[in-house]
Amino acid sequence: MSVTRDQDVLGGEPRIDGTRIGVRHVAGRVIDSGQSPAHVADQLDVSLVDVYESLSYYYANIDEMRELEAENETAFERVRESSLKPKETVQ
């Protein structure tokens, strides 16, 4: 199987072995963006097998994938809320 996990790469998220391409990234392109698996494989320079194995992993572990997506969204919101905001102008 071409999907692997390593705490030192992508924070331990499942990814295509030998790359930094996460399963969620592949699924997002195919499922959310409607790109064909062949197009995604070509654009990411991975095999079509890698794309289908990523999708298979995604669907076989859908609860885990949704949890990772929620954690990522929460982290993004924290960063966005704590980032510098422009000062209001006084008129």
Secondary structure by P-SEA (a helix, b strand, c coil): ccccccccccccccccccccccaaaaaaacccccccaaaaaaaacccaaaaaaaaaaaaaaaaaaaaaaaaaaaaaaaaaaaccccccccc
